[in-house]
Amino acid sequence: MAMEVTQVLLNAQSIDGTVRKHAEDSLKQFQEQNLPGFLLSLSGELANDDKPIDSRKLAGLILKNALDAKEQHRKFELVQRWLSLDVNVKTQIKACLLKTLTSPVPDARSTASQVIAKIAGIELPQKQWPELIGSLLSNIHQLPAHVKQATLETLGYLCEEVSPDVVDQDHVNKILTAVVQGMNANEGNNDVRLAATRALYNALSFAQANFSNDMERDYIMRVVCEATQSTDLKIRQAAFECLVSISSTYYEKLAPYMQDIYSITAKAVREDEEPVALQAIEFWSSICDEEIDILEEYGGDFTGDSDIPCFYFIKQALPALVPMLLETLLKQEEDQDQDEGAWNIAMAGGTCLGLVARTVGDDIVPLVIPFIEENITKPDWRQREAATYAFGSILEGPSPDKLVHVVNVALTFMLNALTKDPNNHVKDTSAWTLGRIFEFLHGSTIDTPIITPANCQQIITVLLQSMKDAPNVAEKACGALYFLAQGYEDVGPSSPLTPFFQEIVQSLLTVTHREDAGESRLRTAAYETLNEVVRSSTDETAPMVLQLVPVIMMELHKTLEGQKLSSDEREKQSELQGLLCGCLQVIIQKLGSAEPTKYVFMQYADQIMGLFLRVFACRSATVHEEAMLAIGALAYATGPDFAKYMPEFYKYLEMGLQNFEEYQVCAVTVGVVGDICRALEEKILPYCDGIMTQLLKDLSSNQLHRSVKPPIFSCFGDIALAIGENFEKYLMYAMPMLQSAADLSAHTSGADDDMIEYTNSLRNGILEAYSGIFQGFKNSPKTQLLIPYAPHILQFLDSIYMEKDMDEVVMKTAIGLLGDLADTLGSNAGSLIQQSLSSKDFLNECLSSDDHMIKESAEWAKLAISKAISV
């Protein structure tokens, strides 16, 4: 069955396109015509030490891709395909792979390790290949070091692929023993030690029982800490990565080791090479994350500290930890601000300092202020920049009262630095820090205003001036202006920004036209800031916002003037169209929210819609999304008049609903269908068959991302509300879908937080659909059509009440639906509601809720139910 594939695999990597294409086609053909033979040939190639390494590596890669894929539905197909292969074929393939682990060629071993783990990921949950772990463990005692190294690597990958409940504790113990022994300092071979340390990283999630046993935990921790002192850089780095993982997985077990960990991390941060130092800082960032989560979950004001699982490691380490982090801030790199993905010790230290501030609040301020005072005026730019960065990093966490007096002094410093400092880094960080000041210490919730009539003019002048600076500084200045505007969002009829509005808008538009606006995300930042300035503007500046409409329309029009574009230019063009559509969306929402401006704005509606339709005709997913959102805003503003755009727009709406691949586009389109339903009401009827057909298709597709399903259900409700009893013909399709989804989402036992959150959004979608349908049929002679569905709905409400994991949103929708049921069905629902298990308890619980929205819905429901029962 197997076939000679060496030459084809080499040709598939040829520089000559024709040769390469021919080889790829033959491989594809072989795979389609004879899959077992194909996989056997590949595994034979990988296992044969006489073959060239390039063909062996590609053989292994193709094998791996035959077992796994990124998309869930494709992965499921590949898993089923492997499971249905002939047992003998699979046994031969697995034998080849295990044999390859003993190969002297490192790349071949490593590839085989990954493929073995992929197969284990498929077979172990099915109780197949039970002998695998045993045979790997017996390899550990083999003499050649490279076999030991490959086996440890395989065990590591295996732990990554398989979930802990699939491997029994006896095997877990043996794997951990092998791994920890391989990490031991007396293991002479560094390759083995590195493979073992990396394997431990993946095996940590299996070690729950072992970490609960003091002796075993002490041993594991000792070996990890020793490995951080290895002479080999990669081993030190991998060992610190283990510590980072332990800090989040086993936070509550760390107390006895913290003193030692502090010493080794501090030494690494000060003396070791960057990759190791970064992980050492990451350990403390990770501890902060844990403590922030715990303190948030338990609220600030708990009595009896004993019952809260926070050990306050950061608080205890503060006096030593903060000076260590402040030192790192002086290790900047020359050009870090120009490089998008830059990450270095100074940045990691500043990030960690920010997390420490969020963890301990006010306590950090006195530890950092002396450093700032000492360095902010130094001649060396590194010291000025570090002082500024330190200040910006501690603004989130401490109470505003603790910071206000310092900020007032600092503000003058930052504004001066932005205009006068000769160094780009210092300016960049000063602008970033101003943004942080405005983000956390400016707004309607702050008692002592930082920005006053006395300094507002100077702040704006400096920021607008800085928008002409180098792109990285200008981008941060836009960001600062963004938060400045945001802080004035709810100030009432008059905003301190009003006198500067025209000048601000003009400066931002000028930035978008800079030659270098493509660098440092500058153009994007300028448009985002423009949007925020418009969003937070008041009626006083509405005429100026109106003047902006033709300006932005003209910009959008320019992007449509078709010259033949390269794919790179097309991507830039579609990004720009996205920004402009986003800007128009904000303007439409602003002007559409008040009658006088809405009336004037409507003169542009036809032209704007025309532009959006032309954007769609360019066919690019990113644009679809922004243009779609803008059309949703336009529909909301134009109301029933939007009907005139439907004949031309409908095909794009349908395309959006069919876009499974880019599920965000699909989700946005579903939302817009809801907007259009609210705008058009019964005028949407002619399009409903097409829309409902597509939505039902989306729901039954296993390719569509699960996050789009809840909004589709809500959309059923929007449609029913819009077309009322005309929804009758869709009941036989929509109701069974809703019922089966309801059954699935009723019970969440043993689910993780993500799953519970998703389940709640699914429940909410289902409840909104039912609500819309019941409200839509109210007062119609056809309400009796809904009676057969009521028992199932009440049962659904009972079961989610019993599960006790509803969030507030679901609670409000659920109690609302109970009211809708009574309101629409009247006496037909009365007796059913009286018989239902938990309606009464649920209603009482909602009536006594602290959330006034839930309380309000419950009071309405109570009224509707008492009417239904008294009939």
N, C-alpha and C positions, 0 to 999 in steps of 0.2 A: 504493500500500500504506500509506503513512504517513497519519496522520490528525491533525486539529487537537486538541491535548490541553491547550492553555493553561488554559482555564477549569476543566477537571477537576482539573488540578494545583493551581490556586489554591484550588478548593473543598476539596481534600483537606487544606488547611491552615486551613480555616475554624474560627472559634471555635464555630460552631453545630454541635453533635454530629450532628444528622440530615443536614445538608449534607455534613459530613465523611464520615460513614459511606457515604452514597450515592456520593460521589466515589471512595472507596477501593474500593467494590464494582465500579464501572465499570472502574477501572484493572485490577483483578484479572481481571475478565471478558475485557477486551481482551487481556491477557497470555496467558490460557489459550486464547483462540480463535485468536489470530493473533500468535504471538511475534515473527516477523520484523518485521511491521508495527509492533508495539508498540515494539520497540527502535529502529527507524528513526525513529518519531515522537519518541521521547525525545531521540535524538541531534540531530534537527533542531531541537527546542525549545532544547536547550542551545546550539546553534551560532548561533541567530538573535538578533542584537543588538537587534532591535526588541521582543523579548519581555520581560515583567517579570522582574526578577532572582529573585523567589521561585519562579516556576514553573520557571525554568532550573535553579536549584539542586536543586529536588526531582527534576527530570528526571534530572540527573546522578547524584543519590544512588540513585535506583531502578535506573539503569543499573549502577552499581557493585555494588549488592546482587544484581543478576542474574548477576554474574560470580564472586561470592565469598561464603563463609559461614564462620562459626566452626567448626561441626561438620564433621569430616573427611569423613564420608560425603556430606553435603549439598554440600560444596565440590566433591567429585569429580563429583557429578551435574551441577552447574552448569558445570563445565569441559567435560564430555562434551557437554552441550547446546550450548554455544557452538561447540565444534569441529565439531558436525554441522550448524550453520547454513549456508545457501547462501553461497557465496564472494562473490557480488555484494553481498548484503546486508551482509556483514561489511566489505567494502571501502567501501561508502557510509558505514557508521557510523564507520569509522576516519577517513575523510576529514572528516566533520563534526567529529570530536573534534580533529583536527590544526588545522582551521580555527579552532576555538574558542580555541586558544592565542594567537591574534592579537587576541582581543576586548579592547576597552578596559575591560571590567568585571572587576575582580580576582576576584570569587567564581566567576564562570563559568570563568575560566582555571584557577583552582585545582582546581575540580571535574573539569574535563577532564583535567588532569594526572594525577589519581588514577585515572580510568577508563582512560586510555591505559596506565598502568603495570600495571593489573590485566590488561588484554588482553595486554600484553607478557609478563606472568607466565605466561599460558596458552600463547601462541603461540611465543615464542622457543625454549622447550625442544623444541617440535615442528618446529623449523626453518622456521616460518612468519613472515611480516612481516619478512623480512631487511632491507628498506630503511628500517625505522623509525629505527634509531640514526643512520644517515646523514642522513635528512631532518631529524631533530632538530638534529644538529650544524650543518647548513647554516643553520638558523634563528638560531644563536648570533650570526652575523655580521649579522643584520638590524638596521636602525637603531632602530626604536622600542624604548626600554628595556624596556617591559612585555612585549614578545615574548621578549626575551632572558631576562627574569626567569621567565616562564612555562616556557620551555624548560628552563632550569636546574632549576626545581622538578620538572619531569617527569622529567628525568634522575635526580634524587635519588630520586623515588618508584620509578623503574624499577630502580635498584640495590637498593632495599629488597625489591622483589617477586621479582627474578630471582636465581638463584644464580650465583656467579662463573664456574662452568665453562661457562655457556651463552653467555657473551660472549667473542669472541676477543680476544687481547691487543692487536691493532691498534686495535680499537674502544675497549678499556679505556684505552689511551694517549690516544686522542683525547678521550674523555669527561673524563679527568683534566686534560688540557691545558685544555679549555674551562672546567672547573670552577675550576681554580686561577687561570686568567686572570680569571675573573669575580670571584674573591675579592681580586684584587690591589688594593693601596691606590690605584692610579691609576684604578680603575673609579669614575667619578664618581657613579654612581647607587647609593644605599644599598639599594634594593629588590633590585637585581641582585646586589649583594655579599652580602646576607643569603641570597638563594636559593642562591647558589653555595656559601656556607659550610655551609648545611644539606645541600646535595647532597653535599658532600665527606664529611660525617659518614656518609652511607649508602654512599658509594663506597669507603670505606677498606678494606672487606674484599676489594675487587677489586684493591687496589694492591700485592699481595705482590711482584710483579716490580719495581715502581717503587720500593718501599721497600728493595729489595736493591741498588739502584743509588745509589751515594753522591751523585752530582750531583742526580738527580731527588729523592731524599729530602731533601737539603739545601734544595732549592727549595721543596718542599711545606712543610717545617717552618718555613722563613722566612716564607712567606705566612701560615701559620696563626698564628704568633707575632705577626706584624704586625696581623692581624685582631683579636687580643685587645686591641689599643690603639685600635681604631676609636672615633669619637665616638658611634657609635650603640650603645645598650645591647644591643639584640637581637643585633647582630653580635658584640659582645664575648662575650655568653653562648654563642652558637652556636660561636664559635671555641674557647672553653674546653671545650665539649662534645666538639669534635673532639680536643682534647688528651687528654681523659679516655679516649676510645675508643682513641687511638693508644697510650696508656700500657698498655692490656691487650693490644691486637692486636700491637703492635710493641715490646714491652718491651725485647727484646734489642738494639734499634737505637737506644736513647735516649741512651746515654752522652754523646755529644758535645754534646747539647743541654741536659743537666740544669741546668747553671749558669744559663743564660738562663731556663729554665722556672722555676727557683726564684725568680729576681728578679721575673718577671712575676706569678707566683701570689702571692708575698708582698705585692706592691703591691696586687693586686686584693683580697686578703683584708683588708688594712688600710684601703683607701681606696674600693673600688668599691661599687656598689649590691649589695643582697643576692643577687639571682639570679646575678650574676657571681661574687661572692665564694664562694657555695655550690659552684659548679662548680670554682673554683680549689682549694677544700679537697678536693673529690671526686677531683681529680687525684692527690693524695697518698694518699687512701684506696685508690684503685685500684692505685697502686704497691705499697702494703702488701699488698693482696690477692694480687698477683702473687708477691711475695717470700715470703709465708706459704705459698702453694701450693708454690713451688719448694722451700723449706726443709723442708716436711713430706714432700714426695715423696722428697727425697734423705736424709732422716733427719738427726739433729743431728751425727753423728760421722763426717763424711767426711774421708778423707785426700785430699791433692792437690786443693786448691780449684779448680784450673784446669778440671777436667772438669764443674764444676757451673755451670749457666747463671744464677747469681745475681750481680747487680752490686752488691748491698749499697748501693743508692741511699739507703735510709732511714737506715742506719747512718751514712753519710757526711754526710747532711744534718742529723742529729740536733741538733747544737749551735744551728743556726739554726731548724730546723723546730719543735722543741718550744716555744721561747718564743713563736713566732708562733701556735701552736695555743692556748697558755695564754691569750694575749691575747683570743682569740675567746670564751673561756668567760665573759668579763665582759659579753658583749653579749646577755644573756638578754632574753626578752620577758616582760612583766608576767604574762600569764595562760597561759603555755605549758603548765603542768601540767594545766590543766582541759581543754585542747583535744586530742582524740584524735589528729588527724593533724598536730599541730604539727611544723614543721621549720624551724629557723632557724640562724643562724651559730653560736650557742653549742652547739646540739645537734650540728651537723655537726662542729664542732671537737672536741667531747668524743668523738664516735664515732671520728674519725680518730685521736685520741690513744690510744684503746683499741686500734686496729689497729696503731699504732706500737709499743705495749707488746708486742703479740703478735709483732711482727716482730723486735724487737731484744732483748726480754727484760730482763735485769737492768740493761742500760745506761741505761734510761730513768729508773730510780728516783732517782739523785742529781740529775737535771735537773728533776724535778717537786717533790721534797720541799721545797726552799726556798720555792717558790711557795705550797705548802700552809701551811707554818709562818707565812709572812708574812701570809696573808689569813684564816686560819680564825677569828681572834678579832676581825676588824675590825667597826666599827659598821655599815658599809654591807652590807645583806643580799647584794648582788651579789657582794661579795668573799668572804663566808662560803660562799655557794652554789657559787661557782666553785672554791674550794679543795676543797670536799667532792666536787664532780663530778670534779675532776682526780684526786683520790685513788681514787674508785670506778672511774675509767676505766682505771687502770694495774694493777688487781689480777689480770688474766689475762695471763700472759706471763712476767713475772719469776718466779724460783724462790721457793717459800715461805720458804726461809731468808733470802732478801734482804728479805722484807717483814715477817716475823713481829714483829721488835722495833718497827717503825713501827706495825703494826696494833694491838699491845697498847696503845700510847698513844692511837691514833685511836679505838679502841673506846669508851673513856670519853667522848671528845669527842662521838661520834655519838649515844651514849645520852643524854647531856646535852642535845644539840641537839634530839633528838626530844621530850624532855619540856618543855624550857624555851624553845627559840628562838621568838621572836614571829612569825617569817616562815614562811608556808606552803611557799614554794619550798625553803627551807633544810631544813625537816622532810622534805619529799618526797624530796629528794636524799640526806638522811642515811639515811632508811629504805632507799632503793635501794642505797646504798653498803653498809649492813649486810648486805643480801641478797647482794651481790657478795662480801663477806668470807666469809660462810657458804658460798657456792657454791664458791669457789676455794681457801679456806684452812682448811676444816673438814671432817673426815671421817677414815675409817680409814687413808687413805694419808699423812696429814700427821704428821710426827714430833713437832712441838711443838704441843700442843693450844692453840687460841685460847680455847676455851670451857672453863672449869674449874669445879669445885664452888664456887669463890669468886665467880664472876661469872654463873653460869647463872641463878640466881634473879633477879638484877637485869635480865638481858637479857629474860627472859620477861615479867617485870612491865612493863617499858617497852613491849615489842611489843604486849602485850594492851591496855595503856593507849592506845597509838597507834591501835589498831583502832577507837577511838571518835572519832578525829580526822576531819577533812574527808575525803571519799571518796578523793581522790587519794593522801593520806598513808596512810590506812587500807589501801588496796589494796597499796601498797608494803610496809607492815608485814606484811600477809598473805604477801607474796612472801618477805620475810626469814625468816618463821617456816617457810615451805615448805622453804627450803634448810637451815635449822637442823635440821628433822626429818629431811630427806634424809641429812644427814651422819651420823645415828645409825642408818641403815638396817641395817647389819650388825654391831651392837655385842654380839651375844650375848644371854644370858638377861635382862640387866637394862639398862635405858636411863636415862640421866640425866633424860629427860623424864617418866619414870613418875610422880614425885610431882606433876607439874603437869598430867597428862593430862586429868583431869576438867575442870579450869579452862580449859585450852586449847580443848577441844571445845566447852564451853559458850560461851566467848567467840566462837568461829567461828560457831556457830549463831545467836548474837545478831546478829552482823554480817549474816548472810543475811536477817534480818528488818528491817534498817534501812529506813526510808522511802526513803532515797537510795541504796540498794544497787545501783540500776540504773546509777548514774554511775561513770565510770572503771573499768568492768569489775569493780566491787567484789564483787558477789555471786559471779561466776564465780571470782574469785581466792580467795574464802573457801572455796568448795567444793573447789577444787583443793588448797588447803592442808589442808583437813580430810582429803581422800583421802590425802595424803602422810603426815599424822600417823597415820592408821590403818595405812597400808602399813608404816611404820617402827616400829610398836608391837610390844611383845614379849608373851610369854605372860602376864606379870604383869597387863597391862591388858585381857586378853581379855574378862573379865566386863563391863568398861565398853563395849567394842566391841559386845558382845551387847546391852547396853541401848540402844545407838544404833539398832539395827534397827527397833524399833517407832516410834521418833521419825521416822526418815527415811521409813518406810512411811506414816506419818500425813501427812507433808508431801506425798508423792506422791499420796496419796488426795485431799487438798484440791484439787490441781490438776485432778482429774477430775470434781469436783462441777460438773455442766454448767450454766453459765449461758450465754446467747447472747453470744458474744464478737465484737468487731470484729476485722478481719484483723490489726491492729497488736497487739491484746491476745493474739490467738491465737499470734502469733509469739513474744511474750514467754512465754506459757504453755508453748509447746513447748520453748523454750530452758530454762526451769526444769525441765521434765520430763527433758530431756536431762541436766542437772546432777545431778538426784536419781537417775536410773538409773545414771549414772556412779559416783555415791557408793555405791549399793547393790552395784554390780559389785565395787568394791574391798573392801567389807565381806564379800561372799560369798567372794571369793578368800582373804581373810585368815582367816575363820572356817572355811572349808572345807579349809584346808591342814593342820589338826591334828585328830585323831580326837575328843578330848573336846569341843572347841568345836563341831565339825561336828555331833555328836550333838544338842547343845542347839539349834543353829541350825535343824536340820531341822523343828522344830515350826512355823517361819515359812514353810517353802518353798511350801506351797500358796497361802498368802495373797499371797506375793511374786509368784508366777507369775500369780495372778489379776490383780494390779495391772499387771504387764507386758502382759498380754493386753488390758487396758482401755486402756493407753497406745497399743497398736497400733490399737485401734478408733478412736482420735482421728485416725488417718491423717495423720501429717505426717512428711516424710522425715527431718528432723533427729532426731526422737524415735526413729524406726525404728532408726537407727544405734546410739544409746546403749542402747536397750532390747534390741536384738539382741545387742550385746556382753555385756550383763548376763545374758541368757538363756544365752549360751555358757558364762559362768562358773557359772551355776546348774546347767547340764547336767553340767559337769565335777564339781561338788560332789555332786550327787545320784546320779550314776552310773546304773545300770540302772533305778532308780525313776523316772527322767525319762520313761519310756515312757508313764506315765499322763497326761502333759500333751500328748502328741503329737497326739491326735485334734483338740484345739482349736487347737493352735499351728500345725499343718501349713499351713493356708491362708496364714498370715502369712509362713511360711518361703518358700512358693511365690511370694508377692507380692514378697518381697525379691529372689528370684532373677530375677524378671522385670523388675526395675527398671533398665533399660538407662540411662535418662537420668541418674539419680544413681548413677554407677557405684561411688562409695564404698560406698553402701548395699548394692549387689550384692556387692561384694568382701567386706564384713563378713559378709553372709549366707552366702557360700560358706565362710568361715572357721568360722561357727557349725555348718554342716552337718558339718564335720570334728569339731568338739567333740562333737556329738550322736552321731556314729558311734563315737567313742571311749567315750562314756558308755553307749550302748545295745548296742553290738556287734550280734549277730544280731537283736536285737529291732527294729532299724531296717528290716528286710527289707520289711515291708508298704508302706513309703513310698518304696522305692528306685526303682520304675518312674517315679514322678512326678518325683523329684529328678533321676535320670539324663536323662530326657527334656528337662528344663529346662536342665540343664548342657550337653547336646549342642546345644540350640538356641542358648544363649549363645555357645558356641564358634563356631558357623557364622554368627553375626550380624556384619555389618560395622559395626554401629552401636555395639557394646559397646567401651568403652575398652580399649586393649590391656593395661593393667596388671592387668585382672581375669583374663586368660587363664592366667597361670602358677598362681594359686591354684586355678583350676578343675581343672587337670590334677592337682595334689596331691590334690585332693578325690576324684578317681577312686581314687587309692591308698587314701585313708581308707575309702572305701566298700568297696573290695575286701577290705581288712584286716578290716572289720567283718563282712562277710557270706560271706567265704571262697569256696568253690566255687560258691555261688549267683551269683557275678558272671559265670558262664559266659555267660548270655544277653546280657550287654552287650558281650562281647568283640568281636563283629562290628562294633559301632558305635564303641567306644572306641579299639580298636587302630589302625584306619586314621587316625583323627584324630591319635593320638599319633605315628604314623609320619610323617605329612606335616608336623606341627609340628617333629618331630626333624630332618627334612631341611632345613627352613627355618632352624633355629637352629644347624645344624652349622657353617656358614661365616659368618665376620663380616668378611672382608677389606675393608679401607677404611672400616670403620664408625667413628663417633665414640664418645666415652666413654659418652654416654647410651645409645647403641644397644648397646654391648658390655654395659653393666650390665643392660639389659633382656633381652638375649639370654641372659645368664647366669641371670637369674631364670626365664626360660622353660625353659631346659635343666633347671634344678633341679626345676621343676614336673613336667616330663616324666619325669625320672629317679625322682622320688618316686612318680609314678603307677605306673611299671613295678615299682618296688620293692614297693609295696603289693599289686599284683596277684600278683607271684610269691610273696610271703610268704603272701598269703591262700590260695593254692592248695597250699601246702606240705602234704605227707602226704595229699593227696586223690587218689583214683583218677583224677581228671580232669586231673592235671598235664600229661599228654601233649598236651592242647589247646594248651599254651603253646609246645611245641617249634617250630612253624613260625615263631614270632615272634623266636626267639633270634638267628638270623643278622643280622636287621636291627638288633637292639639292640646287638649286638657291633660292627657296622659304625658305628653312631652313637657308641659309646664310642671307637672308633678315631678317628673324624673329629674329635671334640672334643678328644681328646688331641693330635692332630696340629696343631690350630689354635693351641695354646699360649696361650689367653687365658682359661682357666678360673679362676674365683676359688676361694677355699678351700672355700666352702659347696658349690659344684658338685663339687669334687674329692672331698669326703667322701661326698656322695650317690652319685657315680658309682662309686667303689670299693666302696661298700656294695652297689650294684646288681649289680656283677660277682659279689660273694659270694652275693647272693640267687639269682642265676641258677644258680650251681653248686649251691647248697644245695637248691633246689627241684627242679632237673632231674637232678641227680646225673650218672651216666655219660653221659646224653644231652647234657649241656653240656660234659663234660670235653674231648671231642675238638674241639668247636667253639672252646672257649677256647684250646686249644693251637694251633689253626690261626690264631687272630686275630692281626692284625698287631702290635698294641701292648700287649696285655693284660699281658705280662710286664714290659715297660718301665714301664708305668703303675703296676703293682703295686709294683715296686721303688722307683719314685719316691715313692709314698705311704708305703712302709715306712720311708723315711729322712726323712720330713717332720718339721719342727720342731713342727707342730701336733699335739698329742697326740690330738685327736679323729680326725684323718685317719689317724694311725698306728694307733690302736685299730681303726678300721674295716678298715684294710688287713690287720692281723694276723688279724682274723676272716675276711676274704675269702680270705687265703692258706690258712687251715685248710680252709675250705669247698672251695676249688679243689683242694687236694691230695687231699681225700677223693674228689671227683668223678673225678679223673684216675686214682686208684689202683683204682677199682672194676673 
